[in-house]
Amino acid sequence: MTSWDDFVMRRSINFEDFKQTYEIKNETDLIECCKRFGVEPPSQLKLASLFPVQKSFVHEKVEEPVTAQVSRQNKKNKSKE
């Protein structure tokens, strides 16, 4: 059985194009595709590098409390008097 790395090298496969052509969206899809081609699937380490975990970041906006803003305004008004 041909290894995944040999398969990719011999055919000069661009992995992104390969994924689109064969509708591969995750590790399981790639393993199934390898079985159809008679290719030994990539190792778990290689699969992890081909399908990195996408982390989503939530940006939180931290606002200064309203009371702190009001107290500054009061100080400015008092100093004018």
C-alpha angles and dihedrals in degrees: 000000000000117000121238093245092052091047092052094044097046093049096038089232121191101213096212091053090044091053092052095044094051096032094241111172103161145008094278092055090052093049091051091048090051090053091053090052094043091243126143106246120243119268120265089257092053091046090053090054093047093049107032117190109259111224117203119212124209113204112211120203111219112203126198112250114265092233091064091053093049093050091055091052091050091053091052092049093048092050091055092056 
